[in-house]
Amino acid sequence: MSDQFDETGSAAPSAWQGILVDLARTVRFFSRLPVPRLPFESGDAHAVPTFPALMRVVPLAGLIIGVLPGLVLIAALTLGLDPYLAATLSVGTLTLITGGLHEDGLADTADSFGGATRERRLAIMRDSQIGSFGASALILGFALRIGALASLASQLSMFAALLAVLIAASLSRTAGLMPLAFLPPARLDGAAHSVGQPSREAFWFAAVIAVVIALVLGLMSSLPTSGTTLMSLLAALAGWSMTRFAARHLGGQTGDIAGATQQVAEIAALIGLLIALGR
């Protein structure tokens, strides 16, 4: 049997190697974690990935990104810090390792509320300066995320709180891709257009993986099945709502919309688990 080669003349990676390459590139794109170049990885390791190819590993990438913030939460609680401070350190760590990628999308999307026309809204979203809508959205977003995580940390075991962070990270990043899969790019020269539009089938495959991850991790701890189910449902509802909003507001999607959707989905997932615990 002859060897398979890629376009550069190098031996093409096997199926599992291809998955690892996709995972490494997705984690690099979504975070600033120092992911080394894999021995069998060809091309530019830090090039902007194409989402049609990487969609399948987004739920796993979310898990990896959530590990360090989850460990920070456990470490802070172990040191005797109160849940609110521990949650603040955890969310701060998550923001640091992602470079505020999704927070930037949330702020830009909120600032676009000030535009009277589609063209003006897109121009506002591209402006690097933050306005009052964007600043307010960031404050509310951080308050909701920290408050929800602090409440969970006070009700759950440390291990269960860690898994809640991982589940929310996985579900929200998957939900954040819903606008990219179901809407055309709002502009032809934006980041959302350059990474390519994933198919709806690829998104649903990723969504199933994310839900399975949530249920499995929930079974590994004291998290109730109703809680992980509600986390999944509310994250999906957030993704759908933001997709419909983007269709009406911009007539399509942008990278900022995807980032804002991730933030809203993360808040929804954490609150969903709180609701289930309170019943």
N, C-alpha and C positions, 0 to 999 in steps of 0.2 A: 504494500500500500504506500503510495507516495505521500509525502508530507504536504500539509496545507500551509500556504504562505499568504501574508497580507500584502497590501499594495507597496510596502517598503521593501519587500523581499525577505522580511523576517518571518520566522515560524509563527503562524497564527495561534493565539492562545486557545486553550481548551475551553469548554463551556464554563467550568467552575472558575477558571482564571479570568474569563471575560466578566463574570459576575463580580469578582473581586476588584477588577479594574474599574468597572462601573461604580461600585460602592466607594472606592477610594476617591474617584473624581467627584462624586456627589457630595461626600463629606467635605472635600476641599472647597467646593462651590458654596456650600451652606455655612461653612465655619472657617475659622482661622486655626484650626487644629493642625499641628505639624505632621500631616500624613506623608510618609516617605514614598518615593517612587518605587513601584513594585518591579521586581526583576524582569517580569515578562510584559511590562507595560510599554507600549510603543507610542510615538507621537509626543506632543506637548502635554505633559502631565497637568499643567495648570491652565490649559486652554478652557474657554467657556464650554461646558458640556452641552450636549444636545439632549433635551428632555425626552424625546421619543425613545431614545435608547436607554436612558437612565431611570425612567419612571418606575421600573420594577423594583429598584433597590431603595427608593426614597423612604419607605417605612423603616428599613434597617438603618439607613443613615440617620434618621431621627432618633433611633435608639442610641446610637453611638454618641450623638451630640448631647443627649440627655444624661449620659453617665456621669460626667464630671459635676454638673450642677446637682445631681442627685446625691453624689458622694459628699459634696460640700454641705448639703442639707443635713445629712447624717452626722458629719463631723461636728457641725455647729451644735446640733442637739446633744450629741455625746459630751461636748464640753460644757453643757449646762446653759447654753444660751436659750432665750425664750423663743417660741415658735415664730413670732413675727420677725425677729432679727435673723433667725436661721433662714427663713423664707426669703428675706431681702438679700442675704448673701448668695443664696442659690440662684435667684433670678438675676442678680447682678453678674454672677459667673456666666450664666447662659448668654446674657447680653454681650459680655466681653468676648467670649469665644466665637460668637457669630458676627461680631463687629457691628451689632445693631442693624443687621441686614433687614430683618422683618420690621423692626421698629421704625426704620426709615420709610418703609412702604406704608406703614400705618399713618405716620405723620403727613406724608405727601398726599395720601388719599384724603385725609381729613381736611387738609388745606384746600383741596380742589373744590370743597363745598362752596368756596367763595367765588367760583367762576360761573358766569351766567350762561355761557355757551360751552359746547363740547371742546372746541378749539382752545378756549381760554382755560378750561379745566386741565387739559393736557399740558398746556404751557406752565400752569402753576405746579403741576406734579413734577415737571422737569427742573423747576427752579430749585437751587440748592438751599435757599434760605427757608427757614421755618416760620410759619405764621401762627396766629393765635389759635386757629382750629387745630393745627398740628401739635402745638405745645399742649393744648388741653387733652387731645387724644392720647398723647404719650403719658401724661400724668394719670389719666383715668386708667389707661392700659396697665401701667405698672402697679397702680393701687389695687386693681382687680386681681391681677396675677399673684401679687404678694399676699394680699388678703386671703384669697382662696387657698393658696398653698399653706399659709400659716394655720388656717382653720383645719386643713387636712392633717398637718403635722401634729396638731394638738389632739386629734381624734384617732390617729392610726399609729401602728408600730413604726419604728424607723424603717424597717425593710419594706413595709407596705407603702410608706410615704415615698421611698426611693422608686418603687415600681410605678407609683402614680405619676411621678415626674417623667419616667421613661415612656409610659403609655401616652401621656399628653404630648410629649415631644414627637412621637411617631405619628399619632393621629392627626395632629395639627399640621405637620409638614405635608402629609398626604392630602388633607383637605385643602391646603393652600394651592395645590396644583389643579383644583377643580376648574377655576376660571380659565386656566391655560388650555385645558382639554375641551371645554364646551363653548368657548368664545374665540373669535378671530382676534388677532392683534389689533389694538386701537390705533397704532401707528406702525409704519413700515420701517422705521429706523430706530426702534427701541430694542431693549434687551430681550423682551418677551418674543419679539420676532426673530432675533438672531439665534436663540436657542432652539427654535423649531417648535411646532405645535404637536404635542403628544396626542395619540388617538384616544377616543373615549374608551375603547376596549382596554388599552393599556392602563388608563386611570382606574377602571373598575377592578382590574387585576391587582393593582397596588392597594386599592381600598380594601379588598378582601384580605390581603396579607396584613394590612394594618389592624383590621378588626380581629383577625386570628391572633396576632401578637398581643393585642389588648386582653383578649379572653384568656390566653395561656398564662400571661404574666399575672393576671388577676387570680387565677387558680393557684398560683405559686405562693400566694400570700393570703391575708385576711380580707382582701378586697371582695365585696359581694359581686356575684355575676350581674346583678341588676345595676351595680355601679359602673362596671366596665361597659355594659351594654348601653347605659345612658350616656357615658362619655363618648362612645362611638356615634350614637344617634345625634347628640347635640353638636359634635364636631362636624358631622355630615350636614346638619341643618345650617350651621354657620357657613360652611363652604357653599351650599346652594344659595343661601340668602345673599352672600357677597357676589356670587356669580350673577344673580338676577339684578343686583344693584349696579354692577359694572356694565351690564347690558343696557340699562336705562340711562345711566350717568355718563358713560363714555362711548357706548356702542361697540364695546370690545374690552379686551383685557390688556393689562400692562404688568411689568414686573412689580410695580408698587402695589397693584391690586392683589397680586399673589402674596406679597409680604403682609399686607393688611389682613387678608383672609387667614393666614397662618396665626396671626395674633388673636383675632376674634375666635378662631377655632380652639386655640389653646385655653383661652378664658372659658369658653363654653364647656370644654371637656372637664376642666377642674371643677367648675360649678356643678356640672352634671353629677360628678362623684359625690360632692357635698350633699346634693339633694337626695341621692340614694342613701347616704349614710344617715340622714336625718329622718328617714321614713320609718 
